[in-house]
Amino acid sequence: MASAKLFYFDGRGRAELIRMVLTACGVKYSETCMSSKEQFLELRPSLLFGQLPLLEIDNVKIVQTNAIVRHLARTHKLDGKDEKEKTLIDQYYEGSRDFLASFMGAGFMVALEKVAEHAKPALLNSDCNFKITYCKVLKENGSSGYLVGSTMTLADLSLLEVVLMAGDYYGEAAFDSYPELKKFKETQSKLNFYNDYFHNIRKPMNSHEYVTKVKEVLSMK
């Protein structure tokens, strides 16, 4: 029996990290995907800010992706063992979220075929190259293959979402010159949750049909 309920659309968006964290935590959950304007309007009064995603868990209704995944991280010990680790995890988590923002919603602003081109400057920005920065962090943390400490944290899961997505858009060759990131992905892929998440739970890249459906449900033009 599911112990949590996730409400979103049938795509990645702002719920994909939630799905990954739920899977990594071993939390069984059911998912309701919005398929009509009427369904969303019926749910909307229970949404604090009128927005999805929504996770019902532990007798609490939580909205906002960051609040949801941080709740899961705290309750499943993915948030660090002391204040220093907690701060580093927050820092690396926010950094990967900033990069992801380059993709988030891009499919609704530009043609899907141009999403990779739209977000490419964030991947290659010479002032703060995303790949170089995270390679440095991984290297400084030693040979564990994790960003903080020697076990998986929320920061790792957030970075993994970005690495997987960048691989979708730019191919695995995008990381050929970044051994620390390649090792990071290899480390994560050996964890118990990974195969189930990657093969059974992870949503596909946005399609024109998906974008059209979301716009229809949210009355977007």
C-alpha positions as CSV (number, residue, x, y, z in Angstrom):
1,M,0.0,0.0,0.0
2,A,1.3,3.4,-0.9
3,S,2.4,5.6,2.0
4,A,2.5,8.8,0.0
5,K,0.6,10.4,-2.8
6,L,2.2,12.6,-5.5
7,F,0.1,15.0,-7.7
8,Y,1.6,16.5,-10.8
9,F,1.6,16.0,-14.6
10,D,2.7,13.0,-16.5
11,G,6.2,14.4,-17.2
12,R,9.4,15.4,-15.5
13,G,9.2,19.1,-14.7
14,R,9.2,20.0,-11.0
15,A,8.3,16.5,-9.8
16,E,11.1,14.5,-11.3
17,L,13.5,15.1,-8.4
18,I,10.7,14.2,-6.0
19,R,10.2,10.9,-7.7
20,M,13.9,10.2,-7.5
21,V,14.2,11.1,-3.8
22,L,11.1,9.0,-3.0
23,T,12.6,6.0,-4.7
24,A,16.0,6.5,-3.1
25,C,14.3,6.7,0.3
26,G,12.3,3.5,-0.4
27,V,9.0,5.3,0.0
28,K,6.1,3.7,-1.8
29,Y,3.8,6.2,-3.4
30,S,1.0,6.5,-5.8
31,E,0.9,9.2,-8.5
32,T,-2.1,11.2,-9.8
33,C,-1.3,13.0,-13.1
34,M,-3.5,15.9,-14.1
35,S,-5.2,15.2,-17.4
36,S,-7.9,17.9,-17.5
37,K,-8.6,21.4,-16.5
38,E,-11.5,20.2,-14.4
39,Q,-9.4,17.8,-12.4
40,F,-6.8,20.5,-11.7
41,L,-9.5,23.0,-10.6
42,E,-11.0,20.5,-8.2
43,L,-7.6,19.9,-6.6
44,R,-6.5,23.6,-6.6
45,P,-8.2,24.6,-3.3
46,S,-6.0,22.2,-1.5
47,L,-2.8,23.7,-3.0
48,L,-1.3,26.3,-0.7
49,F,-0.1,28.5,-3.6
50,G,-2.3,27.1,-6.3
51,Q,0.6,25.2,-7.8
52,L,1.8,21.7,-8.3
53,P,3.6,19.4,-7.3
54,L,1.8,18.3,-4.2
55,L,3.0,15.5,-2.0
56,E,0.7,14.0,0.7
57,I,2.9,12.2,3.3
58,D,3.1,11.8,7.0
59,N,-0.4,13.3,7.4
60,V,0.9,16.5,5.8
61,K,0.2,18.1,2.5
62,I,3.5,19.7,1.1
63,V,3.8,21.9,-1.9
64,Q,7.0,23.4,-3.5
65,T,9.6,21.0,-4.8
66,N,12.4,22.2,-2.5
67,A,10.2,21.9,0.6
68,I,9.1,18.4,-0.4
69,V,12.6,17.0,-1.1
70,R,14.1,18.6,2.0
71,H,11.3,17.1,4.1
72,L,12.2,13.7,2.6
73,A,15.9,14.3,3.1
74,R,15.4,15.2,6.8
75,T,13.2,12.3,7.6
76,H,15.4,9.8,5.8
77,K,18.8,11.1,6.9
78,L,19.9,12.4,3.5
79,D,20.6,15.9,4.9
80,G,24.1,15.4,6.5
81,K,25.3,14.3,9.9
82,D,26.3,17.7,11.3
83,E,25.8,21.4,10.6
84,K,28.8,21.7,8.3
85,E,27.6,18.8,6.1
86,K,24.1,20.2,6.1
87,T,25.3,23.6,4.9
88,L,27.5,22.1,2.2
89,I,24.6,19.9,1.0
90,D,22.3,23.0,0.8
91,Q,25.0,24.8,-1.1
92,Y,25.6,22.1,-3.7
93,Y,21.9,21.4,-4.0
94,E,21.1,25.1,-4.7
95,G,23.9,25.2,-7.3
96,S,22.4,22.3,-9.3
97,R,18.9,23.8,-9.0
98,D,20.2,27.0,-10.5
99,F,21.6,25.1,-13.5
100,L,18.4,23.1,-13.9
101,A,16.5,26.4,-14.1
102,S,18.1,26.8,-17.6
103,F,16.0,23.9,-18.8
104,M,13.0,24.2,-16.5
105,G,10.1,25.6,-18.6
106,A,12.3,26.0,-21.7
107,G,10.1,23.6,-23.6
108,F,7.2,25.9,-23.0
109,M,9.1,29.0,-24.2
110,V,11.0,27.7,-27.2
111,A,10.5,24.8,-29.6
112,L,11.4,21.5,-28.0
113,E,14.1,20.9,-30.7
114,K,15.8,24.1,-29.5
115,V,15.8,23.4,-25.7
116,A,19.4,22.1,-25.7
117,E,20.6,25.1,-27.6
118,H,18.7,27.4,-25.3
119,A,20.3,25.9,-22.1
120,K,23.8,25.3,-23.5
121,P,25.3,28.6,-22.2
122,A,24.7,27.5,-18.6
123,L,26.5,24.2,-19.3
124,L,29.5,26.0,-20.9
125,N,29.6,29.3,-19.1
126,S,33.3,30.1,-18.7
127,D,32.8,32.2,-15.6
128,C,31.3,29.3,-13.6
129,N,31.5,26.2,-15.7
130,F,29.0,23.8,-14.1
131,K,31.0,20.7,-15.0
132,I,34.3,22.1,-13.8
133,T,32.8,23.4,-10.5
134,Y,31.2,20.0,-9.6
135,C,34.3,18.1,-10.6
136,K,36.3,20.2,-8.2
137,V,33.9,19.6,-5.4
138,L,33.9,15.8,-6.0
139,K,37.7,15.8,-6.2
140,E,38.0,17.7,-3.0
141,N,35.7,15.2,-1.2
142,G,38.1,12.4,-2.0
143,S,37.5,9.1,-3.8
144,S,34.0,8.4,-2.4
145,G,32.1,9.5,-5.5
146,Y,29.8,11.7,-3.4
147,L,29.6,15.4,-3.0
148,V,29.6,15.4,0.8
149,G,30.8,12.6,3.1
150,S,30.8,9.0,2.0
151,T,27.1,8.3,1.5
152,M,24.3,9.5,-0.7
153,T,22.7,12.9,0.2
154,L,20.1,15.2,-1.3
155,A,22.9,17.1,-3.0
156,D,23.9,13.9,-4.9
157,L,20.4,13.2,-6.1
158,S,19.9,16.7,-7.3
159,L,23.2,16.6,-9.2
160,L,22.3,13.2,-10.6
161,E,19.1,14.6,-12.1
162,V,21.1,17.3,-13.9
163,V,23.7,14.8,-15.1
164,L,21.1,12.5,-16.5
165,M,19.3,15.3,-18.2
166,A,22.4,16.8,-19.7
167,G,23.2,13.3,-21.0
168,D,19.8,13.2,-22.6
169,Y,20.3,16.5,-24.4
170,Y,24.1,16.5,-25.2
171,G,25.0,12.8,-25.1
172,E,27.4,10.9,-22.8
173,A,30.3,12.4,-24.6
174,A,29.5,15.7,-22.9
175,F,31.3,14.3,-19.8
176,D,34.3,12.7,-21.5
177,S,36.7,15.3,-20.2
178,Y,35.3,15.3,-16.7
179,P,36.3,12.0,-15.0
180,E,34.9,13.0,-11.6
181,L,31.4,13.5,-13.0
182,K,31.7,10.2,-14.9
183,K,32.7,8.4,-11.7
184,F,29.9,10.2,-9.8
185,K,27.3,8.8,-12.3
186,E,28.9,5.4,-12.1
187,T,28.7,5.5,-8.2
188,Q,25.1,6.5,-8.3
189,S,24.2,3.9,-10.9
190,K,25.4,1.1,-8.5
191,L,23.1,2.2,-5.7
192,N,20.1,0.0,-5.0
193,F,17.4,2.5,-6.0
194,Y,19.0,3.5,-9.4
195,N,17.8,0.7,-11.7
196,D,14.2,0.9,-10.5
197,Y,14.2,4.7,-10.8
198,F,16.0,4.9,-14.2
199,H,14.1,2.0,-15.9
200,N,10.7,2.1,-14.3
201,I,10.0,5.5,-12.8
202,R,11.9,8.3,-14.6
203,K,9.6,10.1,-17.0
204,P,10.7,10.6,-20.7
205,M,11.8,13.9,-22.2
206,N,9.0,16.3,-22.9
207,S,7.0,15.7,-26.0
208,H,4.8,18.1,-28.0
209,E,1.8,16.1,-26.7
210,Y,2.9,16.6,-23.1
211,V,3.5,20.3,-23.5
212,T,0.1,20.7,-25.2
213,K,-1.6,18.8,-22.4
214,V,0.0,20.9,-19.6
215,K,-0.9,24.1,-21.3
216,E,-4.5,22.9,-21.8
217,V,-4.8,22.0,-18.1
218,L,-3.3,25.2,-16.9
219,S,-5.1,27.4,-19.5
220,M,-1.7,28.6,-20.8
221,K,-1.6,30.3,-24.2
